[in-house]
Amino acid sequence: MIKKHGTANWQGTLKDGIGKVSTQTKALRDHPYGFKARFEDGAGTNPEELVGAAHAACFAMAMSLNLGEKGYTADNIDSKSTVHLEEVDGGFAVTKAHIEVTATIPGISEDEFMEVAKATEKGCPISKLLNAEITMDAKLA
C-alpha cells in the first residue's frame, strides 16, 4: 500500500484568516491559501484548484498507462480538471469535475484515442475518489 499525505494549517476567521498547505514531497511547502483565493481573486491557492491539479496529473499518468497497454506512447498529454464548487442546500459542495485533454499520440486513430480517454476518465484513481460528476472533453492533436 502506498500512502501519501498533505498537511494544512489555518489561523484566524474564515474570511480574514490565512492557511498554509504543504505536500509530503515538499513540492508545496507552507504555500498560502485562504478565503480570497477560494471565493474571490486573491493570492494563494485553494482546495478546489489543488484537487483539480491532482486530478489532471492523475489523469495524464493513467492515460499514459492505458495507452502503453495498447502499444502507444504519447508524445504529449495536456490535461486540465476544472472543479466546480457550488452552494447547495445552504452549504458548499464540489458538484463536478470536468476534464479537458489534448494529446499527441503517433499512429492512434480517433476511435482508439476516444476509447482510451473514456476508460481513463472512469479508471483514474482520483476520478474514483471524487464523489462528483466527472465529465470530459478530449482532443487528439
C-alpha positions in Angstrom: 0.0 0.0 0.0 1.3 3.5 -0.9 0.4 6.3 1.4 1.0 10.0 0.5 -0.1 13.0 2.6 -0.6 16.7 2.5 -0.9 19.0 5.5 -2.7 22.2 6.2 -2.7 24.9 8.9 -5.3 27.5 9.4 -5.2 30.6 11.6 -8.0 33.1 12.2 -11.5 33.5 11.0 -12.8 32.2 7.7 -12.8 35.5 5.8 -9.7 37.1 7.4 -7.6 34.1 8.3 -4.8 32.5 6.3 -3.7 29.0 5.8 -0.6 27.2 4.7 -0.7 23.9 2.8 2.2 21.5 2.2 2.8 18.2 0.5 4.8 15.3 1.7 7.4 15.8 -1.1 7.7 19.5 -0.3 6.6 20.4 -3.8 4.3 22.7 -1.9 5.8 24.0 1.4 3.8 26.3 3.5 2.0 27.6 0.4 -0.6 30.2 1.4 -4.3 29.5 0.9 -7.4 31.4 2.0 -10.9 32.7 1.5 -9.9 35.3 -1.0 -8.1 32.8 -3.2 -11.1 30.5 -2.9 -14.1 32.8 -3.4 -12.5 36.0 -4.9 -9.4 36.7 -6.9 -6.9 36.8 -4.1 -3.4 35.4 -4.0 -2.6 31.9 -2.9 -4.3 28.6 -3.7 -7.5 26.9 -2.6 -8.7 23.3 -2.1 -10.6 23.1 -5.4 -7.6 24.1 -7.6 -5.4 21.6 -5.6 -7.9 18.8 -6.3 -8.1 19.9 -9.9 -4.3 19.8 -10.2 -4.2 16.3 -8.6 -7.0 15.1 -10.9 -5.3 16.4 -14.0 -1.9 14.9 -13.0 -3.5 11.6 -12.2 -5.5 11.6 -15.4 -2.4 12.2 -17.6 -0.5 9.4 -15.9 -3.4 7.0 -16.1 -3.8 7.8 -19.8 -0.1 7.1 -20.4 -0.6 3.7 -18.7 -3.7 2.9 -20.8 -2.0 3.9 -24.0 1.0 1.8 -23.2 -1.2 -1.2 -22.7 -2.5 -0.7 -26.2 1.1 -0.3 -27.6 1.1 3.5 -27.9 3.3 6.1 -26.4 2.1 9.7 -26.2 4.5 12.5 -27.3 2.5 14.8 -25.1 -0.6 14.8 -22.9 -2.1 18.1 -21.6 -4.9 17.7 -19.1 -6.9 20.1 -17.1 -9.5 19.4 -14.5 -11.9 22.2 -13.5 -13.5 21.6 -10.2 -16.9 23.2 -9.6 -17.7 24.5 -6.1 -21.4 25.5 -5.7 -23.8 26.5 -3.0 -26.1 23.6 -2.4 -28.7 23.3 0.3 -27.3 26.2 2.3 -23.7 25.0 2.2 -21.0 24.4 -0.4 -20.2 21.2 -2.3 -17.9 20.1 -5.1 -20.5 19.1 -7.6 -18.5 18.4 -10.7 -15.0 18.0 -12.2 -14.6 18.5 -15.9 -11.5 17.0 -17.6 -10.1 18.5 -20.8 -7.3 16.5 -22.5 -5.4 17.2 -25.7 -2.8 14.6 -26.7 -0.3 13.9 -29.4 -0.1 10.2 -30.0 1.7 8.9 -33.1 -0.3 6.2 -35.0 -3.5 6.2 -33.0 -6.9 6.6 -34.6 -9.6 9.0 -33.3 -11.7 6.0 -32.2 -8.9 4.3 -30.3 -8.0 7.6 -28.7 -11.6 8.2 -27.5 -11.8 4.6 -26.2 -8.6 5.2 -24.1 -9.8 8.6 -23.0 -13.2 7.2 -21.8 -11.5 4.3 -20.0 -9.1 6.8 -18.3 -12.0 9.1 -17.3 -13.5 6.3 -15.3 -10.4 4.5 -14.2 -8.2 7.3 -12.9 -7.7 6.8 -9.2 -8.6 10.5 -8.4 -11.7 10.2 -10.6 -12.7 7.3 -8.4 -12.0 9.3 -5.3 -14.2 12.2 -6.2 -17.9 11.9 -5.3 -18.9 14.2 -8.0 -20.0 14.1 -11.7 -16.9 13.6 -13.8 -17.1 14.9 -17.4 -14.5 15.3 -20.1 -13.5 16.9 -23.4 -10.9 15.0 -25.3 -9.0 16.2 -28.4 -6.4 14.4 -30.4 -3.8 16.9 -31.7 
